[in-house]
């Protein structure tokens, strides 16, 4: 996969909102609009928020282009995502949390999780519209 990096950022709780805006601008510059852009930004936001909450309080994001797709990798140094969370079941309707990974998975073309004792890496992929 060719790597045309368009954004690399370290983040923590205090930088999640500006990071979300920056991801949105990058998506817009590369032809994502409307609902696909919204879903991609929500997916990235959910994964970065999870990295802060469950992955050691901080993480690293990388966006790049390749093969007609926009990729986003989020890594953290937390305890690692457990296998049972890779395909999460919806939480009870009364729950106020537990939907982040589900939202992320539904907002992208593909979501890949690699977790271990040294942290978690989540790869998000979305197809870009063809140039006009």
Short mmCIF file of the C-alpha atoms (twelve columns), coordinates in Angstrom:
data_MODEL
# 
_entry.id   MODEL 
# 
loop_
_atom_site.group_PDB 
_atom_site.id 
_atom_site.type_symbol 
_atom_site.label_atom_id 
_atom_site.label_alt_id 
_atom_site.label_comp_id 
_atom_site.label_asym_id 
_atom_site.label_seq_id 
_atom_site.Cartn_x 
_atom_site.Cartn_y 
_atom_site.Cartn_z 
_atom_site.pdbx_PDB_model_num 
ATOM 1   C CA . UNK A 1   0.000   0.000   0.000   1 
ATOM 2   C CA . UNK A 2   1.509   3.356   -1.037  1 
ATOM 3   C CA . UNK A 3   1.856   5.736   1.887   1 
ATOM 4   C CA . UNK A 4   0.955   9.363   1.180   1 
ATOM 5   C CA . UNK A 5   0.806   10.639  4.765   1 
ATOM 6   C CA . UNK A 6   -1.440  13.673  5.188   1 
ATOM 7   C CA . UNK A 7   -1.581  13.955  8.995   1 
ATOM 8   C CA . UNK A 8   0.307   12.597  11.995  1 
ATOM 9   C CA . UNK A 9   -0.577  13.738  15.526  1 
ATOM 10  C CA . UNK A 10  -0.040  12.707  19.100  1 
ATOM 11  C CA . UNK A 11  -3.178  13.327  21.141  1 
ATOM 12  C CA . UNK A 12  -4.585  13.276  24.647  1 
ATOM 13  C CA . UNK A 13  -7.858  14.297  26.286  1 
ATOM 14  C CA . UNK A 14  -7.165  18.009  25.804  1 
ATOM 15  C CA . UNK A 15  -6.506  17.702  22.068  1 
ATOM 16  C CA . UNK A 16  -9.402  15.431  20.992  1 
ATOM 17  C CA . UNK A 17  -11.665 18.273  19.791  1 
ATOM 18  C CA . UNK A 18  -9.019  20.045  17.665  1 
ATOM 19  C CA . UNK A 19  -7.920  16.653  16.303  1 
ATOM 20  C CA . UNK A 20  -11.493 15.859  15.260  1 
ATOM 21  C CA . UNK A 21  -11.692 19.157  13.363  1 
ATOM 22  C CA . UNK A 22  -8.361  18.493  11.673  1 
ATOM 23  C CA . UNK A 23  -9.473  15.016  10.584  1 
ATOM 24  C CA . UNK A 24  -12.661 16.525  9.171   1 
ATOM 25  C CA . UNK A 25  -10.696 19.094  7.153   1 
ATOM 26  C CA . UNK A 26  -8.406  16.370  5.799   1 
ATOM 27  C CA . UNK A 27  -11.397 14.280  4.743   1 
ATOM 28  C CA . UNK A 28  -12.963 17.272  2.988   1 
ATOM 29  C CA . UNK A 29  -9.714  18.000  1.119   1 
ATOM 30  C CA . UNK A 30  -9.768  14.448  -0.192  1 
ATOM 31  C CA . UNK A 31  -13.353 14.423  -1.504  1 
ATOM 32  C CA . UNK A 32  -15.266 13.065  1.482   1 
ATOM 33  C CA . UNK A 33  -18.505 14.981  1.968   1 
ATOM 34  C CA . UNK A 34  -21.895 14.618  3.596   1 
ATOM 35  C CA . UNK A 35  -22.739 11.404  5.427   1 
ATOM 36  C CA . UNK A 36  -19.534 9.516   4.481   1 
ATOM 37  C CA . UNK A 37  -17.427 12.349  5.923   1 
ATOM 38  C CA . UNK A 38  -19.560 12.534  9.057   1 
ATOM 39  C CA . UNK A 39  -19.367 8.755   9.629   1 
ATOM 40  C CA . UNK A 40  -15.594 8.717   9.115   1 
ATOM 41  C CA . UNK A 41  -15.041 11.597  11.548  1 
ATOM 42  C CA . UNK A 42  -17.295 9.946   14.143  1 
ATOM 43  C CA . UNK A 43  -15.399 6.657   13.713  1 
ATOM 44  C CA . UNK A 44  -12.032 8.355   14.222  1 
ATOM 45  C CA . UNK A 45  -13.377 10.310  17.185  1 
ATOM 46  C CA . UNK A 46  -14.704 7.158   18.860  1 
ATOM 47  C CA . UNK A 47  -11.393 5.333   18.450  1 
ATOM 48  C CA . UNK A 48  -9.277  8.260   19.666  1 
ATOM 49  C CA . UNK A 49  -11.614 8.755   22.635  1 
ATOM 50  C CA . UNK A 50  -11.304 5.056   23.482  1 
ATOM 51  C CA . UNK A 51  -7.507  5.354   23.297  1 
ATOM 52  C CA . UNK A 52  -7.627  8.159   25.856  1 
ATOM 53  C CA . UNK A 53  -10.134 6.405   28.136  1 
ATOM 54  C CA . UNK A 54  -8.832  2.859   27.949  1 
ATOM 55  C CA . UNK A 55  -5.395  3.026   26.349  1 
ATOM 56  C CA . UNK A 56  -3.207  4.960   28.690  1 
ATOM 57  C CA . UNK A 57  -4.566  8.494   28.326  1 
ATOM 58  C CA . UNK A 58  -2.957  9.317   25.016  1 
ATOM 59  C CA . UNK A 59  -2.326  8.003   21.546  1 
ATOM 60  C CA . UNK A 60  -1.028  8.667   18.071  1 
ATOM 61  C CA . UNK A 61  -3.046  9.164   14.893  1 
ATOM 62  C CA . UNK A 62  -1.831  8.844   11.327  1 
ATOM 63  C CA . UNK A 63  -3.916  9.573   8.206   1 
ATOM 64  C CA . UNK A 64  -2.732  8.593   4.764   1 
ATOM 65  C CA . UNK A 65  -3.972  8.022   1.234   1 
ATOM 66  C CA . UNK A 66  -3.512  4.950   -0.910  1 
ATOM 67  C CA . UNK A 67  -5.304  3.052   -3.648  1 
ATOM 68  C CA . UNK A 68  -8.393  5.290   -3.673  1 
ATOM 69  C CA . UNK A 69  -8.825  5.071   0.077   1 
ATOM 70  C CA . UNK A 70  -8.276  7.189   3.156   1 
ATOM 71  C CA . UNK A 71  -6.652  5.300   6.022   1 
ATOM 72  C CA . UNK A 72  -6.416  6.184   9.700   1 
ATOM 73  C CA . UNK A 73  -4.309  4.314   12.234  1 
ATOM 74  C CA . UNK A 74  -4.783  5.044   15.945  1 
ATOM 75  C CA . UNK A 75  -2.294  3.529   18.358  1 
ATOM 76  C CA . UNK A 76  -2.062  3.617   22.130  1 
ATOM 77  C CA . UNK A 77  0.079   2.089   24.872  1 
ATOM 78  C CA . UNK A 78  -2.706  0.762   27.073  1 
ATOM 79  C CA . UNK A 79  -3.248  -2.808  28.255  1 
ATOM 80  C CA . UNK A 80  -4.427  -3.980  24.818  1 
ATOM 81  C CA . UNK A 81  -7.900  -4.612  23.476  1 
ATOM 82  C CA . UNK A 82  -9.221  -7.989  24.544  1 
ATOM 83  C CA . UNK A 83  -10.346 -10.428 21.849  1 
ATOM 84  C CA . UNK A 84  -13.978 -10.377 23.029  1 
ATOM 85  C CA . UNK A 85  -14.156 -6.660  22.208  1 
ATOM 86  C CA . UNK A 86  -13.169 -7.103  18.557  1 
ATOM 87  C CA . UNK A 87  -16.804 -7.850  17.601  1 
ATOM 88  C CA . UNK A 88  -18.744 -6.116  20.357  1 
ATOM 89  C CA . UNK A 89  -22.373 -6.774  21.107  1 
ATOM 90  C CA . UNK A 90  -24.584 -3.715  21.496  1 
ATOM 91  C CA . UNK A 91  -24.736 -2.562  25.127  1 
ATOM 92  C CA . UNK A 92  -28.068 -2.538  26.974  1 
ATOM 93  C CA . UNK A 93  -30.332 0.320   25.906  1 
ATOM 94  C CA . UNK A 94  -29.973 1.856   29.373  1 
ATOM 95  C CA . UNK A 95  -26.170 1.991   29.136  1 
ATOM 96  C CA . UNK A 96  -24.516 5.382   28.655  1 
ATOM 97  C CA . UNK A 97  -21.318 3.913   27.193  1 
ATOM 98  C CA . UNK A 98  -20.024 0.961   25.208  1 
ATOM 99  C CA . UNK A 99  -21.012 2.007   21.692  1 
ATOM 100 C CA . UNK A 100 -17.753 3.514   20.435  1 
ATOM 101 C CA . UNK A 101 -16.317 0.489   18.663  1 
ATOM 102 C CA . UNK A 102 -19.713 -0.342  17.148  1 
ATOM 103 C CA . UNK A 103 -20.114 3.207   15.835  1 
ATOM 104 C CA . UNK A 104 -16.599 3.165   14.439  1 
ATOM 105 C CA . UNK A 105 -17.089 -0.178  12.701  1 
ATOM 106 C CA . UNK A 106 -20.303 1.044   11.025  1 
ATOM 107 C CA . UNK A 107 -18.713 4.313   9.899   1 
ATOM 108 C CA . UNK A 108 -15.928 2.879   7.754   1 
ATOM 109 C CA . UNK A 109 -15.380 0.351   4.980   1 
ATOM 110 C CA . UNK A 110 -13.052 -1.713  7.154   1 
ATOM 111 C CA . UNK A 111 -11.822 -1.675  10.756  1 
ATOM 112 C CA . UNK A 112 -8.871  -3.829  11.799  1 
ATOM 113 C CA . UNK A 113 -7.747  -4.278  15.414  1 
ATOM 114 C CA . UNK A 114 -4.323  -5.448  16.563  1 
ATOM 115 C CA . UNK A 115 -4.033  -5.604  20.346  1 
ATOM 116 C CA . UNK A 116 -1.474  -6.917  22.739  1 
ATOM 117 C CA . UNK A 117 0.135   -6.233  26.089  1 
ATOM 118 C CA . UNK A 118 1.990   -3.181  24.717  1 
ATOM 119 C CA . UNK A 119 -1.091  -1.434  23.373  1 
ATOM 120 C CA . UNK A 120 -3.625  -1.433  20.594  1 
ATOM 121 C CA . UNK A 121 -3.500  -0.355  16.972  1 
ATOM 122 C CA . UNK A 122 -6.746  0.206   15.099  1 
ATOM 123 C CA . UNK A 123 -6.805  0.757   11.354  1 
ATOM 124 C CA . UNK A 124 -9.810  2.481   9.795   1 
ATOM 125 C CA . UNK A 125 -10.322 2.521   6.044   1 
ATOM 126 C CA . UNK A 126 -12.814 4.415   3.909   1 
ATOM 127 C CA . UNK A 127 -13.247 4.448   0.134   1 
ATOM 128 C CA . UNK A 128 -12.838 7.859   -1.465  1 
ATOM 129 C CA . UNK A 129 -15.220 9.030   -4.166  1 
ATOM 130 C CA . UNK A 130 -13.769 9.076   -7.659  1 
ATOM 131 C CA . UNK A 131 -12.486 12.458  -8.843  1 
ATOM 132 C CA . UNK A 132 -15.061 14.413  -10.841 1 
# 
